[in-house]
Every structure is written in C-alpha cells, then in structure tokens.
Amino acid sequence: RGVNNVVVEKCQAWKMGLVLFQSTYTFSESTREDGKDPLKYSGIRNDDDLNNNKFILGNYVTDNPNSASIMVAYSKNIVANNNVILDSSGGISFWGGNLYEYNAPDLTYYCKNITVNNNIIEDVANGGIWSSRVCDITASNNVIKRCGDVGLDYEGTLHGVGTGNVIHDCKNGCLATLYNSQKILFEGNMCVDNGYYENSQFMLAHTNNSGIKVEIDFRGNTFHATTRVVGTSIQSSSEGKIIIQDNTF
C-alpha cells in the first residue's frame, strides 16, 4: 500500500534534494525488455497502491547537485505550492511511469491529481516543472527562469493545464509537450527569451505518437523573444490537433 498523508512544509535544503516520494516497485521499470508495462506485472494494481495526499509547501532548496529538487512518483492528490528552488540541478518533477508505451490506447497513469502553484524556480541545469505520464495536473502562477531544459514540460500527460506562469530563458522551450500528451491547455502565460542560451528554442509543442488523438491548445499567452522562433509539430498523427489562438507575439 502507499504511504499516505504527508506534509513537508517550511523546510530548507542545501546541496541536496528536499523531497523524494516513490514506490518500492519502481526498480522493475529498468529491467523489463519485453515491451510490457512493468508495473502491471509488479506491485501497482490500482489507485490504492499509490501514495496518497502529499503536501509540499513553502520549502527552500538551493545548490542541489542532484536531479529534481522535489520529486513525486506513483502518487495521487499532490500539492506542491510556494516552494523556492535556486541554483540547482533540477526543479519539480512528477513521475507516473515510463513513456515507451505512449502508443497504447489503454495507457494507465500512475501519478495524478496534481496542483503546483506559486513556486519560484531559477537557475537550474535541467527542467523547471516536468511531468511524465501523469493525469490531471495544473501549474499556475509559477516563476521559472533560466532552465537548461524546458520551463514547463508535460510529457505523456493527460489533462494538463498551465496558466498564469512567468517563464524566462529556458533552453529547450518555455512551454512544451512530448509523447502523446493529450488535452493540454497553456493559457495566459508570459514567456520571454532574451537570448540567455545560444541556439535555444522559444516555444515548442511536439507530440511523437501515432493513432492517438492529441489536443494541444496555446491560448492567450504573451511571447517576447529577440531571435528565437515559435515551433510546433505533430509526427505521424492523423488525428492530432494543435491550436494557437489569441496569443501576443
């Protein structure tokens, strides 16, 4: 069974990540080579096996050389609000399983019901806020600056919203989707690229799937860039759809 009802609040971490929630079953992911979902053949059978009710509030992380400063895996009902992450390897990550099955019509999401609001993430070597194979995530009013990867990145995610965020100078895109992300809305975000990273990408909506309907909606965002481009693509998808509407460039 999962570990339930955990609050991590107003803690400080230096030279280390602050939070890591995961399941004991995650080791099997790297050992399956037969194309089957490893979690279906290990311990996680249903929602009762997921960690439940995680509250990560008002914490401070700096100079963390590891990967994510806050990492939550195989959990449901997660709130990560008002945290500050500075000068570290990575920001906030949510993990719900490997992405290699993104063509599966019955894909199961092992991380879900996530709120990530009012965080400050600056000067991280990797991504700012990143989700892999999660369901129902909302990221609002975060400030994300100078990331070596994507600022706000939904990968293999179902029902993702990003609204009211301020995102500056992220090397691989301010807003991005990958791997069969479905029903994603980016609305009312402020994205700025002042050329902090050479050869960076400004905004990227990118799905890599076939046969699964993909819907990505960029609506009412503001983009300021010096030399960067706005790019979208759908690879091998006959039913995919990207909407770019009422944005300011």
N, C-alpha and C positions, 0 to 999 in steps of 0.2 A: 504494500500500500504506500501511497505517497506521504510525504511529510507536510502537514497542514498548519495553517495559521501562524505564519512567521512574520515578525515586524523587525526591519533593520532601519533604525532612524537616528539621524544626527550623529553618525559615526565619521571618523576621519581615518584615511588610509594613505600611507606614504610608501612608495616603492613596492606596492603590491596591489592586486585587485581586491576589491572590497567584498563582492558578493558572487558566489558560485552556487547555484541550485541546479542539481541534475539528478537523474535516476541512476540506480545501480546497474541498469540494463544497457547503458549507452556503450559499453565496451564492445558489444556484439556488432555494432554498426561497421566497424572496420574489418570484420572477419568474414562477412557474407560476400560471396563471389558468384552466387548462382542467380542473381537478378531478383531475388525475392526480398520483400521488406523484412529486415532483420527483427524489427520489433514485434511483428506478428508471430514470430517463432521464438520469442524470448518471454519477457515478463509483462509487458504492457498489453493488456487486452481491451481495456475500456477506460472511461474517464476516471473511474475510482482508483486506477493505478497511477494517476498523475499527481504531482504535488499540487496543493490547493491553497489559495489565499496567501499570496506573498506581497508584502507591502515594503517598498524600499524608498524611504522618504528623507529628504533633506540631508543627504550624506555628501562627503567631500573626499575626492580622490585626486592625488597628484603624483606625478613622476612614477607611474606604474609601468614597468618594462614588459609586463606580460601581455596577453591578448586583451580580451574585453575587461574593462574595469568593473562592470556589472554584467553578469551572465546568468540568464534564467533558462533552463531547459526542462522539457517534459512537465510543464506546469499549466495550470489554468487559474484564472482570476488573479491577475498580476497588476499591481500599481507601482510604477517607478516614476515618482514625481519629485521635483525641486532638488535634484542632485546636481553637484558640480564636479566635472571631470576635466582636469587640466594637464597638459604636458605628459601625456601617457601614450601607451601603445594603441589602445582602442577605447571605444565609448561604451554603449549599452547594446547588448545582443540578446536575442530571443531565439531559441533553437527548438524546433519541433520535429527533427528528423532529416535524413539525407534527402538530397534533391534529385538523385538519379532516376527516381520514378515519376518525374514530372509529366509523363505521358499517360499515367494510369488514370482511368476515368473515376475510380473509387478511392482516390488518394485520401489517406487519413492524416489529420493534422494533430500532432501531439503536443502542441503548445497553443493556448487560445485564451481569448477574453483578456486583452492587454490594454492598459492605459499608460502612456508615457508622456507626461506633460511637464512643461516649465523647467526643463533641465538645461544646464549650460555645459556644453562640450566644446573645448577649444584645444587646438594644437595636439591632435592625436595622429599617430602614424598610419592608422588604418581607418575603418569606418566610424561614423558618428553614432547613428542609430540603425541597427541592422536586424532583420528578421529572416529566418529560414524555416519554411514550411510551418507557418503559423496561421491561425484563423482569428479574425476579429481583433484587429489592432488599431488603435487610434493614437497618433502622435501629434500633439498640439502645443503651440506656443513655446517650442524649444528654440534655443540659440545654439547653432552648430557652426563652428568656424575653423578653417584650416585643417581639413582632414586629408590624409594621404590616400583615401579611397572615397566612397560615396558618402554624402552627408546624411541623407535619409534613404534607406535602401530596403525595399520589400522584395524578397526572393522566394519564389514558390509559395506565395502568400494569398490567402483567400479573405476578402473583405478587409482591405486596409485603407485607412484614412490618414492623410497628413494635411493639417490645416493650421494656418497662422504661425508657421515656423519661420525663423530667420536663419538663412543658410548662406555662408560666405566661403568662397575659395576652397572648394573640395575637388581634389584632383580628378576623380573619375565620375563626377556628376554631382549636382546639388540634389536632384531627385531622380530615383532610378527604380526600375523593376526588372526582374530577371526570372526565368524559369517558370513559366506557366502561372504567373501572378494573375489573379482574377478578381474583377470588381474592385479596382483600386481607384481612389479619388485623391488627387492632390489639389487643394483649393486654398486660395488666399495666402500663399506663401511668398516671402520675399527672398529672392535668390540673387546673389551678387558674385561676380567673378572679376576681380581686379588684376588677374594675371599672376597671382601668387605662385602658382605652379606652372612651369613651362609644359606645353603640349597637353594641357588638361582639357577635359570635356565639361561642358557647361550644364546641360540638362540632357538626360538620357532616359528614354523609355524603351526597353528592349525585352522582348519575350523570345524564348527559344523552345518552341513546342510544336506539335503537330496534332491536329484533330481535336484540340480542346479550345473552347471559346474563351478568348481573353478580352477583357474590357479595362482599358486604362484611360482615365479622364483627368486631364490637366485643365483646371478651370479657375479663372480669376486670379492667377498668380502674377507677380511682377518680377521681371528678369532684367538685371543690369549687367552687361558684360562689355569688356573692352575689345578683345579679339576672339572670343570663344563662340562656338556655334551651338545651335539647338538641334538635337538629333533624335529621331525616333525610328524604330524598325520593328517589324514582325517577321520572323523567319519561319517559313514552311507552315503557315497557319492560314487556312482558307476562311476561317470564321473570326479571326481576331479583329479587334477594333481599338483604335486609339483616337481619342477626342481631344483637340486642343482648342479651347474656346474662351473668349473674353479675357485673355491674358494681355499684359502690357510688356512690351519689349523696348 
